[in-house]
Amino acid sequence: EIEEKCHKNNIEIITTAPTFEIWYLMHYRDNKLKFLTSKEVKKELTKINGTYTESMDMYKIIKDLTKNAINTAKSIENQVIKNNEDLIKVNPHTSIYKILEIINKIKNNS
């Protein structure tokens, strides 16, 4: 119902599954793994990063790899569209990159 209302009102839903941290993980590699819980994603981040806590300043760590994350997120989204799947139900995925693209567009127009 919410998805339908948003679509009718030209509002885009930004989603991430299974947790926001999947966005961080996409900075490191093209993620083809399936994660059922946020705990699994955080465990994988700890393996890659050496440590991970929700209070960390991840921006400092991942900022130079953001292009990788955007490409990975777009790749997953394109595959979902190609397969005619519902993005909201696909795991893993994230639309966070769309927010960054809008911010960059605004910055470039200023």
C-alpha positions as CSV (number, residue, x, y, z in Angstrom):
1,E,0.0,0.0,0.0
2,I,2.8,2.4,0.9
3,E,4.7,1.6,-2.3
4,E,1.6,2.3,-4.3
5,K,1.0,5.6,-2.6
6,C,4.6,6.7,-3.1
7,H,4.5,5.7,-6.8
8,K,1.3,7.7,-7.3
9,N,2.9,10.8,-5.7
10,N,6.2,10.5,-7.6
11,I,8.1,9.6,-4.4
12,E,11.0,7.2,-4.7
13,I,11.5,4.7,-2.0
14,I,15.1,4.2,-1.0
15,T,15.6,0.7,0.4
16,T,18.5,-1.5,1.7
17,A,18.4,-5.2,2.6
18,P,19.1,-6.8,4.8
19,T,20.6,-3.8,6.6
20,F,22.2,-0.4,5.9
21,E,25.7,-1.9,6.3
22,I,25.3,-3.8,3.0
23,W,26.1,-0.4,1.5
24,Y,29.4,-0.4,3.4
25,L,30.2,-3.9,2.2
26,M,29.6,-2.9,-1.4
27,H,32.5,-0.5,-1.1
28,Y,34.9,-3.5,-0.8
29,R,33.6,-5.9,-3.4
30,D,30.9,-6.9,-5.8
31,N,28.7,-8.6,-3.3
32,K,27.0,-11.7,-4.6
33,L,26.5,-13.2,-1.1
34,K,23.1,-13.6,0.5
35,F,22.7,-12.3,4.0
36,L,19.7,-13.2,6.1
37,T,20.5,-10.9,9.0
38,S,22.2,-7.7,9.8
39,K,24.5,-9.7,12.1
40,E,25.8,-11.6,9.2
41,V,26.6,-8.4,7.2
42,K,28.4,-6.9,10.2
43,K,30.4,-10.1,10.7
44,E,31.5,-9.9,7.1
45,L,32.4,-6.2,7.5
46,T,34.5,-7.2,10.5
47,K,36.4,-9.8,8.4
48,I,37.1,-7.3,5.6
49,N,37.8,-4.3,7.8
50,G,39.4,-5.9,10.8
51,T,36.8,-4.3,13.0
52,Y,33.3,-2.9,12.8
53,T,31.0,-1.2,15.2
54,E,27.9,0.8,14.4
55,S,29.5,3.9,16.1
56,M,32.5,3.8,13.8
57,D,33.1,6.7,11.3
58,M,32.9,4.5,8.3
59,Y,33.0,7.5,5.9
60,K,36.7,8.0,6.6
61,I,37.4,4.4,5.8
62,I,35.2,3.9,2.7
63,K,35.1,7.4,1.0
64,D,37.7,6.6,-1.6
65,L,35.8,3.4,-2.6
66,T,32.3,4.9,-3.0
67,K,32.5,4.6,-6.8
68,N,32.8,0.8,-6.3
69,A,29.8,0.7,-4.1
70,I,27.7,2.7,-6.6
71,N,28.7,0.5,-9.4
72,T,27.9,-2.7,-7.4
73,A,24.5,-1.3,-6.3
74,K,23.6,-0.3,-9.8
75,S,24.7,-3.7,-11.2
76,I,22.5,-5.5,-8.7
77,E,19.6,-3.2,-9.4
78,N,20.0,-3.7,-13.2
79,Q,20.0,-7.4,-12.8
80,V,16.8,-7.2,-10.7
81,I,15.1,-5.2,-13.4
82,K,16.3,-7.6,-16.1
83,N,15.0,-10.5,-14.1
84,N,11.7,-8.7,-13.6
85,E,12.0,-9.0,-9.8
86,D,10.8,-6.8,-7.0
87,L,13.8,-4.8,-5.8
88,I,12.3,-4.4,-2.3
89,K,12.4,-8.2,-1.9
90,V,15.9,-8.8,-3.3
91,N,18.6,-9.5,-0.8
92,P,21.2,-8.0,-0.9
93,H,20.5,-4.6,-2.4
94,T,20.7,-0.9,-1.7
95,S,19.4,2.3,-3.3
96,I,21.6,4.5,-1.1
97,Y,23.6,5.5,-4.2
98,K,20.6,7.5,-5.5
99,I,20.8,9.8,-2.5
100,L,24.5,10.4,-3.2
101,E,23.8,11.1,-6.9
102,I,21.2,13.7,-6.0
103,I,23.6,15.4,-3.5
104,N,26.4,15.4,-6.2
105,K,24.0,16.9,-8.7
106,I,23.0,19.7,-6.3
107,K,26.7,20.4,-5.5
108,N,27.6,20.5,-9.2
109,N,24.7,23.0,-9.9
110,S,25.7,25.3,-7.1
